[in-house]
Amino acid sequence: MDIIVLTTLVASLFLVIGVAEPLAARLRLPYSVILAALGIVIGLGAIFFLRTDLTDALNPVAEAIVGLPIRSNVFLYVFLPTLLFQVTLGMNLRRMMDDWVPILVLAVVAVVVATLGVGYALFWASPLPLTACLLIGSIVATTDPSAVVSIFRSLSAPRRLARIIEGESLLNDAAAIALFGLFMGFVMRGVPDPELGDALSRFPVLIIGGAVAGWVIARATVWLMALVHRHERAQISISVALPYLAYVSAEQLIGASGVIAVVAAGVTLNLTGPGRLPPQAWSNLREVWDLLAHWAGALIFILAALLIPRLLERVNVADIGLICVVIAAALAARAVILFGVLPLLRLARMSPQVERPYRVAILWGGLRGAVTLALALAVTESFRVPDEVKRVVGILATGFTLYTLMVQGTTLRWVIGRLGLDRLSPMDEALSRQVVAVALQTVRADVAKTTEKYELSRDIVRSEAKRFGERLDDAVTEAEDSSDILDRDRVTLGLIALAGHERDTILSRVRERTISGNMAEQVLSNADSLIEGTRIHGRNGYQNAARSSVAYSSAFQAAMRLHDRAGISAPLARITADRFELLLSQRLILRDLGAFIDGRIRRIHGRRVADLLHELLSRRIEAIETALESLRLQYPGYAEELERRFIRRTALRLEEREYDAMREDGLIGEEVHTALIQGGAHRRTVSEERPPLDLALQRSQLVRQLPLFSDLDEASLARLARALRTRYVNAGDVVVRKDIAARSVFFIVSGAVELESAGQTWRLGRGEMFGQMEILMARSLRTKVRAIAPSTLAVLDEARFRRLLRRSKSLREALRASAEKRGIDPTALIADGAE
């Protein structure tokens, strides 16, 4: 093909990509549908000009279009890794883990169900062998949820729902392509009726092998990117190589799933990249990948659509009937998952509630696209597949893809409108009124400063100020006097606004490098949890999300057990250091939110709502301070090191800001500015490094801080420190149950617990103990102890406690006071314990 014609053709395709997006917005259709339609028109036009006698002037261009070297490997090895990798980089993986059950059901279980459903339906309706039918089922099981996701976003659908659909798009192609590889092998070997058990047993091997390959290559790549941390373009260039190396290595070297390898590599980079790369470099890397994925996604649709006329050349009436069978089976299989399996998972509390209108939209929005056509093309290219199978696969896959794009895709927005998903709820309408009122108040202040600065005409200023003031009064009145909004909804609106401002503050702090990139994703994830929890459950949802943000995670608990039982301390050291930095970052952000409540929320929702928000904010700050105090007690000095690091980073940020201001004012030139910034690069690198955490639990220092042991000598303190075990509990965790007799004594290092016994309730705080009564009285008191805050407990077994009681006068006094408080005769207890 002539290079000039090829260059012109490629440039024209990019021109089509540029026109398609505004055209899709104008026609209110999914972007992928417009791309597919334009590709089909271009393909049909090329065939028409080659076969017509009207003119030969366009024959070279038509021949170039028809003769484009489009092969299935182009889609699978060039475009698909780019699309999958970019999706993983843009996902909030921590929040997605909350919904892993419905994501796996939609992406993996649904693919298997669709493959089997379509395969057996075709087997009963056609003379094709079962392997060929299952192969077609795996091809049409791949979905392209981008259309429904984009429409959900434009309709302000719940973030959780959009996240589930995005997770499906991430794993759906991987699962379907892995099944496709299995059944393609059976077809090429001429196996008519495979053993499904054997076929599906190979499925986990493909998945696990691909995941391991992707993780290993990504870790090596991140290490290499960290070595060149001063060269941003080098880091981005290395990231471009990562998905292709992962895909090829998994497919060609170990025979695993290349798609899974790309997903694993992207997930690894998403989790580790923000902590290893500078924030600006990470932001620029994601922007580059957004553009690459936009081009790849557009090109894959256009090029795949060019093939449609070619794949449908030999269609007949019987084939149309089989296409209808595929359509019905695919929709039925997806409906089984959405309306049968998901509600069961909801009842089992393994999945969030997905309302029926959204399930209908997901069902109708399961469009098929370029991946389906690419897999069909791979079958038609194989010389080891029988001709009749190749013909039917090409026609059925192409016909089904056309149906989903041209029927479901063009009517999806209408269906969403009929379901009522395009209308704002009363809560969202109130929120929009609040946004308008707050924005206009800010604009009024800014306009007043502008007019004063430029000394505009007073008459014009008064006239415009009056006009603007009337609009502002109307907006504030509408926001305050909405008759359909209850007081609790006003609180919810205020909390949503507060959580949104918290998220904006976090982003600002990350850009300023006050919060490290390593913590950015987790802090933002906590803010997103606050917003979603408040939207769904109001004030209770906000409080639950706030408690979860300071709770000991399951990973922390697992790392602690690993340290205690196996002596492996590296995971616990990393997670503890992360917890330190996370709590400090949260405290930094929360300190700035009070001004927002007084400056914005009070003006819209009134003093009562503002005071309630202040109270909730104070509780969050208190919980964070309690959690920090617990860590400070165990690791004295480490929090101070982190605070010094924060001060150094803040000073460097302010210094760099001064240099930027001097350059903008023309006081220094670009060369001097560059030299100054580079001169501080080493200090910046040093300030980004987190100080190491010495994990040796400093129990001896911790024990000294408890008044109960104030009269013990150094030797006794050392023995006690070795005997104590540390236990971490979250708010709501039950430490001691009524039906289990206590065999240990618990000392509260930090936090608080609630003790229930004989119908009475006591609250115990730092320095107090529980469990001693049951041991000394040698009988169960049916006591229940529940943590009411994240707490650190020191645990001592019965024998050591009795020995300690004999040596420690202060402990005996504490035991006496505790017994009197609970109405128990302390004399007998202490005498028994001292024996």
Buried (B, 14 or more C-beta within 10 A) or exposed (E): EEEEBBEBBEEEBEEBBEEBBEBBEEEEBBBBBBBBBBBBBBBEBBBEBBEEEEEEEBEBBBBBBBEBEBBBEBBBBBBBBBBBBBBBBBBBBBBBEBBBBBBBBBBBEBBBBBBBBBBBBBBEBBEBBBBBBBBBBBBBBBBBBBBBBBBBEEBBBBBBBBBBBBBBBBBBBBBBBBBBBBBBBBBBEEBEEBEEEEBBEBBEEBBEBBBBBBBBBBBEBBEBBBEEBEEBEBBBEBBBEBBBBBBBBBBEEBEBBBBBBBBBBBBBBBBBBBBBBBBEBBBBBBEBBEEBBBBBBBBBBBBBBBBBBBBBEEBEEEBEEBBBBBBBBBBBBBEBBBEEBBBEBBEEEEBBEBEEBBBBBBBBBBBBBBBBBBBBBBBBEBEEBBEEBBBBBBBBBBBBBBBBBBEBBBEBBEBBEEBEBBEEEEBBBBBEBBBBBBEBBEEBEEBEEEBEEEEEEEEEBEEEBEEBEEEBEEBBEBBBEBEEBEEEBBBBBBBBBBBBBBBEBBBEBBBBBBBBBBBBBBBBBBBBBBBBBBBBBBBEBBBBBBBBBBBBEEEBBEBBEBBBEEEEBEBBBBBBBBBBBBBBBBBBBBEEBBEBBBEBBBBBBBEEBBEBBBEBBEEBBEBBEBBBBBBBBBBEEBBEBBEEBBEBBBEBBEBBEEBEEBBEEEEBEEEEBEEBBEEBEEBBEEBBEBBEBEBEBBBBBBBBEBEBBEEBEEEBBBBBBEBBEBBBBBBEBEBBEBEEBBEBBBBBBBBBBBBBBEEEEBEBEBBBBBBBBBBBBEEEBBBBBBBBBBBBBBBBBBEBBBBBBEBBEBBBBBBBEBBEEBEBEBEEBBEBBEE
